[in-house]
Amino acid sequence: MKKNWFLVCFRWLIFFIIAVVVLSFVVMKLWNWILPDLFAIAPLTYPKALGLLVLTRILFGNFKSGQGHCSQCTHNKYNKGGNWKRKFKDKLKSMTPEERERFKENYYNKCGGAWDKDEC
């Protein structure tokens, strides 16, 4: 089945616009509900809420999508150290059954039961 890329892009654009409109509205409502009473700050208008949203994204974000679609990739900068679960399970598989049980017991004793003993 061939995708109509124009339609897909158009849907994402509409979704993005709706998300920005809704987020700006939420920021404006929360600001006007909380801050004027606490700090005697002037209420926020919708365009200023949108500007505040963009400003915070510039200061604290970088306009790149969060973790992205490739959370399993080792090149993903948000997945520090690569796929640690796979590496950890590979390490457990390379242990002998006695070493594995000893490791699980040590982990279980140190972490207060956070390990599911039957998982691996």
Phi and psi restraints in degrees (range 20) as a CNS / XPLOR table:
assign (resid 1 and name C) (resid 2 and name N)
       (resid 2 and name CA) (resid 2 and name C) 1.0 -88.3 20.0 2
assign (resid 2 and name N) (resid 2 and name CA)
       (resid 2 and name C) (resid 3 and name N) 1.0 132.5 20.0 2
assign (resid 2 and name C) (resid 3 and name N)
       (resid 3 and name CA) (resid 3 and name C) 1.0 -86.9 20.0 2
assign (resid 3 and name N) (resid 3 and name CA)
       (resid 3 and name C) (resid 4 and name N) 1.0 145.2 20.0 2
assign (resid 3 and name C) (resid 4 and name N)
       (resid 4 and name CA) (resid 4 and name C) 1.0 -90.2 20.0 2
assign (resid 4 and name N) (resid 4 and name CA)
       (resid 4 and name C) (resid 5 and name N) 1.0 98.8 20.0 2
assign (resid 4 and name C) (resid 5 and name N)
       (resid 5 and name CA) (resid 5 and name C) 1.0 -63.4 20.0 2
assign (resid 5 and name N) (resid 5 and name CA)
       (resid 5 and name C) (resid 6 and name N) 1.0 -31.8 20.0 2
assign (resid 5 and name C) (resid 6 and name N)
       (resid 6 and name CA) (resid 6 and name C) 1.0 -62.8 20.0 2
assign (resid 6 and name N) (resid 6 and name CA)
       (resid 6 and name C) (resid 7 and name N) 1.0 -43.6 20.0 2
assign (resid 6 and name C) (resid 7 and name N)
       (resid 7 and name CA) (resid 7 and name C) 1.0 -66.2 20.0 2
assign (resid 7 and name N) (resid 7 and name CA)
       (resid 7 and name C) (resid 8 and name N) 1.0 -40.1 20.0 2
assign (resid 7 and name C) (resid 8 and name N)
       (resid 8 and name CA) (resid 8 and name C) 1.0 -62.9 20.0 2
assign (resid 8 and name N) (resid 8 and name CA)
       (resid 8 and name C) (resid 9 and name N) 1.0 -47.5 20.0 2
assign (resid 8 and name C) (resid 9 and name N)
       (resid 9 and name CA) (resid 9 and name C) 1.0 -63.6 20.0 2
assign (resid 9 and name N) (resid 9 and name CA)
       (resid 9 and name C) (resid 10 and name N) 1.0 -38.9 20.0 2
assign (resid 9 and name C) (resid 10 and name N)
       (resid 10 and name CA) (resid 10 and name C) 1.0 -64.0 20.0 2
assign (resid 10 and name N) (resid 10 and name CA)
       (resid 10 and name C) (resid 11 and name N) 1.0 -41.7 20.0 2
assign (resid 10 and name C) (resid 11 and name N)
       (resid 11 and name CA) (resid 11 and name C) 1.0 -63.2 20.0 2
assign (resid 11 and name N) (resid 11 and name CA)
       (resid 11 and name C) (resid 12 and name N) 1.0 -42.0 20.0 2
assign (resid 11 and name C) (resid 12 and name N)
       (resid 12 and name CA) (resid 12 and name C) 1.0 -65.7 20.0 2
assign (resid 12 and name N) (resid 12 and name CA)
       (resid 12 and name C) (resid 13 and name N) 1.0 -37.4 20.0 2
assign (resid 12 and name C) (resid 13 and name N)
       (resid 13 and name CA) (resid 13 and name C) 1.0 -64.5 20.0 2
assign (resid 13 and name N) (resid 13 and name CA)
       (resid 13 and name C) (resid 14 and name N) 1.0 -43.8 20.0 2
assign (resid 13 and name C) (resid 14 and name N)
       (resid 14 and name CA) (resid 14 and name C) 1.0 -63.1 20.0 2
assign (resid 14 and name N) (resid 14 and name CA)
       (resid 14 and name C) (resid 15 and name N) 1.0 -43.8 20.0 2
assign (resid 14 and name C) (resid 15 and name N)
       (resid 15 and name CA) (resid 15 and name C) 1.0 -59.6 20.0 2
assign (resid 15 and name N) (resid 15 and name CA)
       (resid 15 and name C) (resid 16 and name N) 1.0 -44.1 20.0 2
assign (resid 15 and name C) (resid 16 and name N)
       (resid 16 and name CA) (resid 16 and name C) 1.0 -62.9 20.0 2
assign (resid 16 and name N) (resid 16 and name CA)
       (resid 16 and name C) (resid 17 and name N) 1.0 -44.3 20.0 2
assign (resid 16 and name C) (resid 17 and name N)
       (resid 17 and name CA) (resid 17 and name C) 1.0 -63.5 20.0 2
assign (resid 17 and name N) (resid 17 and name CA)
       (resid 17 and name C) (resid 18 and name N) 1.0 -44.1 20.0 2
assign (resid 17 and name C) (resid 18 and name N)
       (resid 18 and name CA) (resid 18 and name C) 1.0 -63.3 20.0 2
assign (resid 18 and name N) (resid 18 and name CA)
       (resid 18 and name C) (resid 19 and name N) 1.0 -40.8 20.0 2
assign (resid 18 and name C) (resid 19 and name N)
       (resid 19 and name CA) (resid 19 and name C) 1.0 -62.9 20.0 2
assign (resid 19 and name N) (resid 19 and name CA)
       (resid 19 and name C) (resid 20 and name N) 1.0 -42.3 20.0 2
assign (resid 19 and name C) (resid 20 and name N)
       (resid 20 and name CA) (resid 20 and name C) 1.0 -65.5 20.0 2
assign (resid 20 and name N) (resid 20 and name CA)
       (resid 20 and name C) (resid 21 and name N) 1.0 -42.5 20.0 2
assign (resid 20 and name C) (resid 21 and name N)
       (resid 21 and name CA) (resid 21 and name C) 1.0 -62.1 20.0 2
assign (resid 21 and name N) (resid 21 and name CA)
       (resid 21 and name C) (resid 22 and name N) 1.0 -46.5 20.0 2
assign (resid 21 and name C) (resid 22 and name N)
       (resid 22 and name CA) (resid 22 and name C) 1.0 -66.9 20.0 2
assign (resid 22 and name N) (resid 22 and name CA)
       (resid 22 and name C) (resid 23 and name N) 1.0 -44.8 20.0 2
assign (resid 22 and name C) (resid 23 and name N)
       (resid 23 and name CA) (resid 23 and name C) 1.0 -62.7 20.0 2
assign (resid 23 and name N) (resid 23 and name CA)
       (resid 23 and name C) (resid 24 and name N) 1.0 -41.1 20.0 2
assign (resid 23 and name C) (resid 24 and name N)
       (resid 24 and name CA) (resid 24 and name C) 1.0 -63.2 20.0 2
assign (resid 24 and name N) (resid 24 and name CA)
       (resid 24 and name C) (resid 25 and name N) 1.0 -40.7 20.0 2
assign (resid 24 and name C) (resid 25 and name N)
       (resid 25 and name CA) (resid 25 and name C) 1.0 -64.0 20.0 2
assign (resid 25 and name N) (resid 25 and name CA)
       (resid 25 and name C) (resid 26 and name N) 1.0 -41.4 20.0 2
assign (resid 25 and name C) (resid 26 and name N)
       (resid 26 and name CA) (resid 26 and name C) 1.0 -64.8 20.0 2
assign (resid 26 and name N) (resid 26 and name CA)
       (resid 26 and name C) (resid 27 and name N) 1.0 -43.6 20.0 2
assign (resid 26 and name C) (resid 27 and name N)
       (resid 27 and name CA) (resid 27 and name C) 1.0 -60.3 20.0 2
assign (resid 27 and name N) (resid 27 and name CA)
       (resid 27 and name C) (resid 28 and name N) 1.0 -45.1 20.0 2
assign (resid 27 and name C) (resid 28 and name N)
       (resid 28 and name CA) (resid 28 and name C) 1.0 -61.6 20.0 2
assign (resid 28 and name N) (resid 28 and name CA)
       (resid 28 and name C) (resid 29 and name N) 1.0 -47.0 20.0 2
assign (resid 28 and name C) (resid 29 and name N)
       (resid 29 and name CA) (resid 29 and name C) 1.0 -65.0 20.0 2
assign (resid 29 and name N) (resid 29 and name CA)
       (resid 29 and name C) (resid 30 and name N) 1.0 -43.4 20.0 2
assign (resid 29 and name C) (resid 30 and name N)
       (resid 30 and name CA) (resid 30 and name C) 1.0 -65.0 20.0 2
assign (resid 30 and name N) (resid 30 and name CA)
       (resid 30 and name C) (resid 31 and name N) 1.0 -42.8 20.0 2
assign (resid 30 and name C) (resid 31 and name N)
       (resid 31 and name CA) (resid 31 and name C) 1.0 -59.4 20.0 2
assign (resid 31 and name N) (resid 31 and name CA)
       (resid 31 and name C) (resid 32 and name N) 1.0 -50.1 20.0 2
assign (resid 31 and name C) (resid 32 and name N)
       (resid 32 and name CA) (resid 32 and name C) 1.0 -70.2 20.0 2
assign (resid 32 and name N) (resid 32 and name CA)
       (resid 32 and name C) (resid 33 and name N) 1.0 -22.3 20.0 2
assign (resid 32 and name C) (resid 33 and name N)
       (resid 33 and name CA) (resid 33 and name C) 1.0 -82.4 20.0 2
assign (resid 33 and name N) (resid 33 and name CA)
       (resid 33 and name C) (resid 34 and name N) 1.0 -35.9 20.0 2
assign (resid 33 and name C) (resid 34 and name N)
       (resid 34 and name CA) (resid 34 and name C) 1.0 -102.7 20.0 2
assign (resid 34 and name N) (resid 34 and name CA)
       (resid 34 and name C) (resid 35 and name N) 1.0 -54.6 20.0 2
assign (resid 34 and name C) (resid 35 and name N)
       (resid 35 and name CA) (resid 35 and name C) 1.0 -72.6 20.0 2
assign (resid 35 and name N) (resid 35 and name CA)
       (resid 35 and name C) (resid 36 and name N) 1.0 -37.5 20.0 2
assign (resid 35 and name C) (resid 36 and name N)
       (resid 36 and name CA) (resid 36 and name C) 1.0 -60.6 20.0 2
assign (resid 36 and name N) (resid 36 and name CA)
       (resid 36 and name C) (resid 37 and name N) 1.0 -36.2 20.0 2
assign (resid 36 and name C) (resid 37 and name N)
       (resid 37 and name CA) (resid 37 and name C) 1.0 -74.5 20.0 2
assign (resid 37 and name N) (resid 37 and name CA)
       (resid 37 and name C) (resid 38 and name N) 1.0 -36.0 20.0 2
assign (resid 37 and name C) (resid 38 and name N)
       (resid 38 and name CA) (resid 38 and name C) 1.0 -76.5 20.0 2
assign (resid 38 and name N) (resid 38 and name CA)
       (resid 38 and name C) (resid 39 and name N) 1.0 -44.8 20.0 2
assign (resid 38 and name C) (resid 39 and name N)
       (resid 39 and name CA) (resid 39 and name C) 1.0 -121.1 20.0 2
assign (resid 39 and name N) (resid 39 and name CA)
       (resid 39 and name C) (resid 40 and name N) 1.0 9.7 20.0 2
assign (resid 39 and name C) (resid 40 and name N)
       (resid 40 and name CA) (resid 40 and name C) 1.0 54.5 20.0 2
assign (resid 40 and name N) (resid 40 and name CA)
       (resid 40 and name C) (resid 41 and name N) 1.0 45.6 20.0 2
assign (resid 40 and name C) (resid 41 and name N)
       (resid 41 and name CA) (resid 41 and name C) 1.0 -96.4 20.0 2
assign (resid 41 and name N) (resid 41 and name CA)
       (resid 41 and name C) (resid 42 and name N) 1.0 146.4 20.0 2
assign (resid 41 and name C) (resid 42 and name N)
       (resid 42 and name CA) (resid 42 and name C) 1.0 -64.4 20.0 2
assign (resid 42 and name N) (resid 42 and name CA)
       (resid 42 and name C) (resid 43 and name N) 1.0 146.4 20.0 2
assign (resid 42 and name C) (resid 43 and name N)
       (resid 43 and name CA) (resid 43 and name C) 1.0 -61.7 20.0 2
assign (resid 43 and name N) (resid 43 and name CA)
       (resid 43 and name C) (resid 44 and name N) 1.0 155.3 20.0 2
assign (resid 43 and name C) (resid 44 and name N)
       (resid 44 and name CA) (resid 44 and name C) 1.0 -97.9 20.0 2
assign (resid 44 and name N) (resid 44 and name CA)
       (resid 44 and name C) (resid 45 and name N) 1.0 135.6 20.0 2
assign (resid 44 and name C) (resid 45 and name N)
       (resid 45 and name CA) (resid 45 and name C) 1.0 -88.5 20.0 2
assign (resid 45 and name N) (resid 45 and name CA)
       (resid 45 and name C) (resid 46 and name N) 1.0 167.3 20.0 2
assign (resid 45 and name C) (resid 46 and name N)
       (resid 46 and name CA) (resid 46 and name C) 1.0 -61.4 20.0 2
assign (resid 46 and name N) (resid 46 and name CA)
       (resid 46 and name C) (resid 47 and name N) 1.0 -47.0 20.0 2
assign (resid 46 and name C) (resid 47 and name N)
       (resid 47 and name CA) (resid 47 and name C) 1.0 -62.1 20.0 2
assign (resid 47 and name N) (resid 47 and name CA)
       (resid 47 and name C) (resid 48 and name N) 1.0 -35.3 20.0 2
assign (resid 47 and name C) (resid 48 and name N)
       (resid 48 and name CA) (resid 48 and name C) 1.0 -70.0 20.0 2
assign (resid 48 and name N) (resid 48 and name CA)
       (resid 48 and name C) (resid 49 and name N) 1.0 -33.5 20.0 2
assign (resid 48 and name C) (resid 49 and name N)
       (resid 49 and name CA) (resid 49 and name C) 1.0 -65.0 20.0 2
assign (resid 49 and name N) (resid 49 and name CA)
       (resid 49 and name C) (resid 50 and name N) 1.0 -40.9 20.0 2
assign (resid 49 and name C) (resid 50 and name N)
       (resid 50 and name CA) (resid 50 and name C) 1.0 -63.5 20.0 2
assign (resid 50 and name N) (resid 50 and name CA)
       (resid 50 and name C) (resid 51 and name N) 1.0 -43.4 20.0 2
assign (resid 50 and name C) (resid 51 and name N)
       (resid 51 and name CA) (resid 51 and name C) 1.0 -63.0 20.0 2
assign (resid 51 and name N) (resid 51 and name CA)
       (resid 51 and name C) (resid 52 and name N) 1.0 -39.2 20.0 2
assign (resid 51 and name C) (resid 52 and name N)
       (resid 52 and name CA) (resid 52 and name C) 1.0 -65.3 20.0 2
assign (resid 52 and name N) (resid 52 and name CA)
       (resid 52 and name C) (resid 53 and name N) 1.0 -38.5 20.0 2
assign (resid 52 and name C) (resid 53 and name N)
       (resid 53 and name CA) (resid 53 and name C) 1.0 -62.8 20.0 2
assign (resid 53 and name N) (resid 53 and name CA)
       (resid 53 and name C) (resid 54 and name N) 1.0 -44.8 20.0 2
assign (resid 53 and name C) (resid 54 and name N)
       (resid 54 and name CA) (resid 54 and name C) 1.0 -66.4 20.0 2
assign (resid 54 and name N) (resid 54 and name CA)
       (resid 54 and name C) (resid 55 and name N) 1.0 -41.4 20.0 2
assign (resid 54 and name C) (resid 55 and name N)
       (resid 55 and name CA) (resid 55 and name C) 1.0 -62.6 20.0 2
assign (resid 55 and name N) (resid 55 and name CA)
       (resid 55 and name C) (resid 56 and name N) 1.0 -44.0 20.0 2
assign (resid 55 and name C) (resid 56 and name N)
       (resid 56 and name CA) (resid 56 and name C) 1.0 -66.1 20.0 2
assign (resid 56 and name N) (resid 56 and name CA)
       (resid 56 and name C) (resid 57 and name N) 1.0 -34.0 20.0 2
assign (resid 56 and name C) (resid 57 and name N)
       (resid 57 and name CA) (resid 57 and name C) 1.0 -67.1 20.0 2
assign (resid 57 and name N) (resid 57 and name CA)
       (resid 57 and name C) (resid 58 and name N) 1.0 -37.9 20.0 2
assign (resid 57 and name C) (resid 58 and name N)
       (resid 58 and name CA) (resid 58 and name C) 1.0 -67.5 20.0 2
assign (resid 58 and name N) (resid 58 and name CA)
       (resid 58 and name C) (resid 59 and name N) 1.0 -44.5 20.0 2
assign (resid 58 and name C) (resid 59 and name N)
       (resid 59 and name CA) (resid 59 and name C) 1.0 -74.3 20.0 2
assign (resid 59 and name N) (resid 59 and name CA)
       (resid 59 and name C) (resid 60 and name N) 1.0 -39.4 20.0 2
assign (resid 59 and name C) (resid 60 and name N)
       (resid 60 and name CA) (resid 60 and name C) 1.0 -111.5 20.0 2
assign (resid 60 and name N) (resid 60 and name CA)
       (resid 60 and name C) (resid 61 and name N) 1.0 -10.9 20.0 2
assign (resid 60 and name C) (resid 61 and name N)
       (resid 61 and name CA) (resid 61 and name C) 1.0 -124.6 20.0 2
assign (resid 61 and name N) (resid 61 and name CA)
       (resid 61 and name C) (resid 62 and name N) 1.0 -170.1 20.0 2
assign (resid 61 and name C) (resid 62 and name N)
       (resid 62 and name CA) (resid 62 and name C) 1.0 -142.0 20.0 2
assign (resid 62 and name N) (resid 62 and name CA)
       (resid 62 and name C) (resid 63 and name N) 1.0 20.5 20.0 2
assign (resid 62 and name C) (resid 63 and name N)
       (resid 63 and name CA) (resid 63 and name C) 1.0 62.9 20.0 2
assign (resid 63 and name N) (resid 63 and name CA)
       (resid 63 and name C) (resid 64 and name N) 1.0 12.7 20.0 2
assign (resid 63 and name C) (resid 64 and name N)
       (resid 64 and name CA) (resid 64 and name C) 1.0 -98.6 20.0 2
assign (resid 64 and name N) (resid 64 and name CA)
       (resid 64 and name C) (resid 65 and name N) 1.0 149.1 20.0 2
assign (resid 64 and name C) (resid 65 and name N)
       (resid 65 and name CA) (resid 65 and name C) 1.0 -67.2 20.0 2
assign (resid 65 and name N) (resid 65 and name CA)
       (resid 65 and name C) (resid 66 and name N) 1.0 143.2 20.0 2
assign (resid 65 and name C) (resid 66 and name N)
       (resid 66 and name CA) (resid 66 and name C) 1.0 -41.9 20.0 2
assign (resid 66 and name N) (resid 66 and name CA)
       (resid 66 and name C) (resid 67 and name N) 1.0 -108.5 20.0 2
assign (resid 66 and name C) (resid 67 and name N)
       (resid 67 and name CA) (resid 67 and name C) 1.0 -84.6 20.0 2
assign (resid 67 and name N) (resid 67 and name CA)
       (resid 67 and name C) (resid 68 and name N) 1.0 -19.0 20.0 2
assign (resid 67 and name C) (resid 68 and name N)
       (resid 68 and name CA) (resid 68 and name C) 1.0 78.6 20.0 2
assign (resid 68 and name N) (resid 68 and name CA)
       (resid 68 and name C) (resid 69 and name N) 1.0 -174.3 20.0 2
assign (resid 68 and name C) (resid 69 and name N)
       (resid 69 and name CA) (resid 69 and name C) 1.0 -86.6 20.0 2
assign (resid 69 and name N) (resid 69 and name CA)
       (resid 69 and name C) (resid 70 and name N) 1.0 -6.0 20.0 2
assign (resid 69 and name C) (resid 70 and name N)
       (resid 70 and name CA) (resid 70 and name C) 1.0 -113.8 20.0 2
assign (resid 70 and name N) (resid 70 and name CA)
       (resid 70 and name C) (resid 71 and name N) 1.0 60.6 20.0 2
assign (resid 70 and name C) (resid 71 and name N)
       (resid 71 and name CA) (resid 71 and name C) 1.0 -74.2 20.0 2
assign (resid 71 and name N) (resid 71 and name CA)
       (resid 71 and name C) (resid 72 and name N) 1.0 -13.7 20.0 2
assign (resid 71 and name C) (resid 72 and name N)
       (resid 72 and name CA) (resid 72 and name C) 1.0 -88.8 20.0 2
assign (resid 72 and name N) (resid 72 and name CA)
       (resid 72 and name C) (resid 73 and name N) 1.0 -12.2 20.0 2
assign (resid 72 and name C) (resid 73 and name N)
       (resid 73 and name CA) (resid 73 and name C) 1.0 -78.0 20.0 2
assign (resid 73 and name N) (resid 73 and name CA)
       (resid 73 and name C) (resid 74 and name N) 1.0 145.7 20.0 2
assign (resid 73 and name C) (resid 74 and name N)
       (resid 74 and name CA) (resid 74 and name C) 1.0 -80.5 20.0 2
assign (resid 74 and name N) (resid 74 and name CA)
       (resid 74 and name C) (resid 75 and name N) 1.0 -17.0 20.0 2
assign (resid 74 and name C) (resid 75 and name N)
       (resid 75 and name CA) (resid 75 and name C) 1.0 -84.6 20.0 2
assign (resid 75 and name N) (resid 75 and name CA)
       (resid 75 and name C) (resid 76 and name N) 1.0 -6.2 20.0 2
assign (resid 75 and name C) (resid 76 and name N)
       (resid 76 and name CA) (resid 76 and name C) 1.0 -71.3 20.0 2
assign (resid 76 and name N) (resid 76 and name CA)
       (resid 76 and name C) (resid 77 and name N) 1.0 120.8 20.0 2
assign (resid 76 and name C) (resid 77 and name N)
       (resid 77 and name CA) (resid 77 and name C) 1.0 -68.1 20.0 2
assign (resid 77 and name N) (resid 77 and name CA)
       (resid 77 and name C) (resid 78 and name N) 1.0 -18.8 20.0 2
assign (resid 77 and name C) (resid 78 and name N)
       (resid 78 and name CA) (resid 78 and name C) 1.0 -85.6 20.0 2
assign (resid 78 and name N) (resid 78 and name CA)
       (resid 78 and name C) (resid 79 and name N) 1.0 -14.3 20.0 2
assign (resid 78 and name C) (resid 79 and name N)
       (resid 79 and name CA) (resid 79 and name C) 1.0 -100.5 20.0 2
assign (resid 79 and name N) (resid 79 and name CA)
       (resid 79 and name C) (resid 80 and name N) 1.0 70.0 20.0 2
assign (resid 79 and name C) (resid 80 and name N)
       (resid 80 and name CA) (resid 80 and name C) 1.0 -58.3 20.0 2
assign (resid 80 and name N) (resid 80 and name CA)
       (resid 80 and name C) (resid 81 and name N) 1.0 126.4 20.0 2
assign (resid 80 and name C) (resid 81 and name N)
       (resid 81 and name CA) (resid 81 and name C) 1.0 84.1 20.0 2
assign (resid 81 and name N) (resid 81 and name CA)
       (resid 81 and name C) (resid 82 and name N) 1.0 8.1 20.0 2
assign (resid 81 and name C) (resid 82 and name N)
       (resid 82 and name CA) (resid 82 and name C) 1.0 80.0 20.0 2
assign (resid 82 and name N) (resid 82 and name CA)
       (resid 82 and name C) (resid 83 and name N) 1.0 -157.1 20.0 2
assign (resid 82 and name C) (resid 83 and name N)
       (resid 83 and name CA) (resid 83 and name C) 1.0 -84.8 20.0 2
assign (resid 83 and name N) (resid 83 and name CA)
       (resid 83 and name C) (resid 84 and name N) 1.0 90.2 20.0 2
assign (resid 83 and name C) (resid 84 and name N)
       (resid 84 and name CA) (resid 84 and name C) 1.0 -67.8 20.0 2
assign (resid 84 and name N) (resid 84 and name CA)
       (resid 84 and name C) (resid 85 and name N) 1.0 -31.5 20.0 2
assign (resid 84 and name C) (resid 85 and name N)
       (resid 85 and name CA) (resid 85 and name C) 1.0 -65.0 20.0 2
assign (resid 85 and name N) (resid 85 and name CA)
       (resid 85 and name C) (resid 86 and name N) 1.0 -42.6 20.0 2
assign (resid 85 and name C) (resid 86 and name N)
       (resid 86 and name CA) (resid 86 and name C) 1.0 -64.3 20.0 2
assign (resid 86 and name N) (resid 86 and name CA)
       (resid 86 and name C) (resid 87 and name N) 1.0 -43.0 20.0 2
assign (resid 86 and name C) (resid 87 and name N)
       (resid 87 and name CA) (resid 87 and name C) 1.0 -63.3 20.0 2
assign (resid 87 and name N) (resid 87 and name CA)
       (resid 87 and name C) (resid 88 and name N) 1.0 -40.3 20.0 2
assign (resid 87 and name C) (resid 88 and name N)
       (resid 88 and name CA) (resid 88 and name C) 1.0 -65.7 20.0 2
assign (resid 88 and name N) (resid 88 and name CA)
       (resid 88 and name C) (resid 89 and name N) 1.0 -43.5 20.0 2
assign (resid 88 and name C) (resid 89 and name N)
       (resid 89 and name CA) (resid 89 and name C) 1.0 -67.2 20.0 2
assign (resid 89 and name N) (resid 89 and name CA)
       (resid 89 and name C) (resid 90 and name N) 1.0 -35.9 20.0 2
assign (resid 89 and name C) (resid 90 and name N)
       (resid 90 and name CA) (resid 90 and name C) 1.0 -63.4 20.0 2
assign (resid 90 and name N) (resid 90 and name CA)
       (resid 90 and name C) (resid 91 and name N) 1.0 -39.2 20.0 2
assign (resid 90 and name C) (resid 91 and name N)
       (resid 91 and name CA) (resid 91 and name C) 1.0 -65.0 20.0 2
assign (resid 91 and name N) (resid 91 and name CA)
       (resid 91 and name C) (resid 92 and name N) 1.0 -42.1 20.0 2
assign (resid 91 and name C) (resid 92 and name N)
       (resid 92 and name CA) (resid 92 and name C) 1.0 -64.2 20.0 2
assign (resid 92 and name N) (resid 92 and name CA)
       (resid 92 and name C) (resid 93 and name N) 1.0 -38.5 20.0 2
assign (resid 92 and name C) (resid 93 and name N)
       (resid 93 and name CA) (resid 93 and name C) 1.0 -66.0 20.0 2
assign (resid 93 and name N) (resid 93 and name CA)
       (resid 93 and name C) (resid 94 and name N) 1.0 -30.9 20.0 2
assign (resid 93 and name C) (resid 94 and name N)
       (resid 94 and name CA) (resid 94 and name C) 1.0 -77.5 20.0 2
assign (resid 94 and name N) (resid 94 and name CA)
       (resid 94 and name C) (resid 95 and name N) 1.0 -11.2 20.0 2
assign (resid 94 and name C) (resid 95 and name N)
       (resid 95 and name CA) (resid 95 and name C) 1.0 -81.3 20.0 2
assign (resid 95 and name N) (resid 95 and name CA)
       (resid 95 and name C) (resid 96 and name N) 1.0 155.3 20.0 2
assign (resid 95 and name C) (resid 96 and name N)
       (resid 96 and name CA) (resid 96 and name C) 1.0 -73.9 20.0 2
assign (resid 96 and name N) (resid 96 and name CA)
       (resid 96 and name C) (resid 97 and name N) 1.0 161.2 20.0 2
assign (resid 96 and name C) (resid 97 and name N)
       (resid 97 and name CA) (resid 97 and name C) 1.0 -57.4 20.0 2
assign (resid 97 and name N) (resid 97 and name CA)
       (resid 97 and name C) (resid 98 and name N) 1.0 -35.7 20.0 2
assign (resid 97 and name C) (resid 98 and name N)
       (resid 98 and name CA) (resid 98 and name C) 1.0 -67.2 20.0 2
assign (resid 98 and name N) (resid 98 and name CA)
       (resid 98 and name C) (resid 99 and name N) 1.0 -44.3 20.0 2
assign (resid 98 and name C) (resid 99 and name N)
       (resid 99 and name CA) (resid 99 and name C) 1.0 -62.7 20.0 2
assign (resid 99 and name N) (resid 99 and name CA)
       (resid 99 and name C) (resid 100 and name N) 1.0 -39.9 20.0 2
assign (resid 99 and name C) (resid 100 and name N)
       (resid 100 and name CA) (resid 100 and name C) 1.0 -63.5 20.0 2
assign (resid 100 and name N) (resid 100 and name CA)
       (resid 100 and name C) (resid 101 and name N) 1.0 -44.8 20.0 2
assign (resid 100 and name C) (resid 101 and name N)
       (resid 101 and name CA) (resid 101 and name C) 1.0 -64.8 20.0 2
assign (resid 101 and name N) (resid 101 and name CA)
       (resid 101 and name C) (resid 102 and name N) 1.0 -40.7 20.0 2
assign (resid 101 and name C) (resid 102 and name N)
       (resid 102 and name CA) (resid 102 and name C) 1.0 -62.6 20.0 2
assign (resid 102 and name N) (resid 102 and name CA)
       (resid 102 and name C) (resid 103 and name N) 1.0 -43.0 20.0 2
assign (resid 102 and name C) (resid 103 and name N)
       (resid 103 and name CA) (resid 103 and name C) 1.0 -62.5 20.0 2
assign (resid 103 and name N) (resid 103 and name CA)
       (resid 103 and name C) (resid 104 and name N) 1.0 -44.6 20.0 2
assign (resid 103 and name C) (resid 104 and name N)
       (resid 104 and name CA) (resid 104 and name C) 1.0 -64.4 20.0 2
assign (resid 104 and name N) (resid 104 and name CA)
       (resid 104 and name C) (resid 105 and name N) 1.0 -40.0 20.0 2
assign (resid 104 and name C) (resid 105 and name N)
       (resid 105 and name CA) (resid 105 and name C) 1.0 -63.7 20.0 2
assign (resid 105 and name N) (resid 105 and name CA)
       (resid 105 and name C) (resid 106 and name N) 1.0 -44.7 20.0 2
assign (resid 105 and name C) (resid 106 and name N)
       (resid 106 and name CA) (resid 106 and name C) 1.0 -61.5 20.0 2
assign (resid 106 and name N) (resid 106 and name CA)
       (resid 106 and name C) (resid 107 and name N) 1.0 -43.9 20.0 2
assign (resid 106 and name C) (resid 107 and name N)
       (resid 107 and name CA) (resid 107 and name C) 1.0 -65.3 20.0 2
assign (resid 107 and name N) (resid 107 and name CA)
       (resid 107 and name C) (resid 108 and name N) 1.0 -42.4 20.0 2
assign (resid 107 and name C) (resid 108 and name N)
       (resid 108 and name CA) (resid 108 and name C) 1.0 -62.3 20.0 2
assign (resid 108 and name N) (resid 108 and name CA)
       (resid 108 and name C) (resid 109 and name N) 1.0 -41.4 20.0 2
assign (resid 108 and name C) (resid 109 and name N)
       (resid 109 and name CA) (resid 109 and name C) 1.0 -70.5 20.0 2
assign (resid 109 and name N) (resid 109 and name CA)
       (resid 109 and name C) (resid 110 and name N) 1.0 -37.9 20.0 2
assign (resid 109 and name C) (resid 110 and name N)
       (resid 110 and name CA) (resid 110 and name C) 1.0 -76.3 20.0 2
assign (resid 110 and name N) (resid 110 and name CA)
       (resid 110 and name C) (resid 111 and name N) 1.0 -35.0 20.0 2
assign (resid 110 and name C) (resid 111 and name N)
       (resid 111 and name CA) (resid 111 and name C) 1.0 -100.9 20.0 2
assign (resid 111 and name N) (resid 111 and name CA)
       (resid 111 and name C) (resid 112 and name N) 1.0 6.1 20.0 2
assign (resid 111 and name C) (resid 112 and name N)
       (resid 112 and name CA) (resid 112 and name C) 1.0 67.5 20.0 2
assign (resid 112 and name N) (resid 112 and name CA)
       (resid 112 and name C) (resid 113 and name N) 1.0 39.5 20.0 2
assign (resid 112 and name C) (resid 113 and name N)
       (resid 113 and name CA) (resid 113 and name C) 1.0 86.8 20.0 2
assign (resid 113 and name N) (resid 113 and name CA)
       (resid 113 and name C) (resid 114 and name N) 1.0 17.6 20.0 2
assign (resid 113 and name C) (resid 114 and name N)
       (resid 114 and name CA) (resid 114 and name C) 1.0 -78.5 20.0 2
assign (resid 114 and name N) (resid 114 and name CA)
       (resid 114 and name C) (resid 115 and name N) 1.0 -4.4 20.0 2
assign (resid 114 and name C) (resid 115 and name N)
       (resid 115 and name CA) (resid 115 and name C) 1.0 -100.7 20.0 2
assign (resid 115 and name N) (resid 115 and name CA)
       (resid 115 and name C) (resid 116 and name N) 1.0 133.3 20.0 2
assign (resid 115 and name C) (resid 116 and name N)
       (resid 116 and name CA) (resid 116 and name C) 1.0 -87.3 20.0 2
assign (resid 116 and name N) (resid 116 and name CA)
       (resid 116 and name C) (resid 117 and name N) 1.0 105.8 20.0 2
assign (resid 116 and name C) (resid 117 and name N)
       (resid 117 and name CA) (resid 117 and name C) 1.0 -61.2 20.0 2
assign (resid 117 and name N) (resid 117 and name CA)
       (resid 117 and name C) (resid 118 and name N) 1.0 -28.6 20.0 2
assign (resid 117 and name C) (resid 118 and name N)
       (resid 118 and name CA) (resid 118 and name C) 1.0 -91.6 20.0 2
assign (resid 118 and name N) (resid 118 and name CA)
       (resid 118 and name C) (resid 119 and name N) 1.0 2.8 20.0 2
assign (resid 118 and name C) (resid 119 and name N)
       (resid 119 and name CA) (resid 119 and name C) 1.0 -73.1 20.0 2
assign (resid 119 and name N) (resid 119 and name CA)
       (resid 119 and name C) (resid 120 and name N) 1.0 -40.8 20.0 2
